[in-house]
Amino acid sequence: MSRAVCPGSFDPIHNGHIEVIRRATRLFDEVIVAVSTNYAKTYRFGIDERLAFCTDSLAHLPGITVRPMEAGLVAEFCREHGAVALVKGLRSSLDFDYELPMATMNRHLADIETVFLPTGTDFAHVSSTLLKEVAALGGDIRAFVPDAVHARLRPEG
């Protein structure tokens, strides 16, 4: 059985994430969506809410497991869970430039390969940060997020 890890803070999960994870399920028997917490970041949603968003938003996909990723290296998380690969979505060459050194280090640390999946053109401009900002200013982000996320990101949500 092949297992991959798709890590991220998912603050919040959006349709670009879901599209990459869906495609990863065609490549691997199981995809662990590892919801991480970087203590240097300020999050809009707590870990429990981000886990719930991911679980609900990905329930229709086969072979998905959603887990919290405690502090530590993603390479160690992969080793502990028997993953053969990390899956990372790329929106642009800037993402590739950022991700490539980490992929090389993860291969060095845990002999884990990184699979880069280019994001679909419908979501190449979408990021959680941008969606939070647009929603806070009253913009309509419904096309980019699951319903539960949309309800919580509305200014009155």
Secondary structure by P-SEA (a helix, b strand, c coil): cbbbbbccccccccaaaaaaaaaaaacccbbbbcccccccccccccaaaaaaaaaaaaccccbbbbbbbccccaaaaaaaacccbbbbbbccaaaaaacaaaaaaaaaaccbbbbbbbcccccccccaaaaaaaaaacccccccccaaaaaaacccc
